[in-house]
Amino acid sequence: IDNTEQRLITLKVTSHQQFLIIRLDNYDTSSLDLSTGQLPETSKTNKDYHGFGLKSMEYVANKYGGSLTLSKEDNWVQLKIILPLQA
């Protein structure tokens, strides 16, 4: 990415009411298609060794009663994980 202001990855961890919210923003100029509502497949050629990260995070979020969402707007990809906090 030529523009240094776009070479950013931001991570924000907050709590709201009874939830932990983890948000990651990353600038991306690829043609990432999120319109299917499914997690995207890896772009790597060797799919036997790549493409497990998002699936693993989604599995863990669901296991603990949370959720993972992925969205893209104006070339910014946003990953958000919401987990319930235990009382």
Secondary structure, DSSP 8 states (H G I E B T S, - for coil): ---GGG--EEEEEEEETTEEEEEEEEE--S----TTSS-----SS-TTTSS-HHHHHHHHHHHTT-EEEEEEETTEEEEEEEEE---
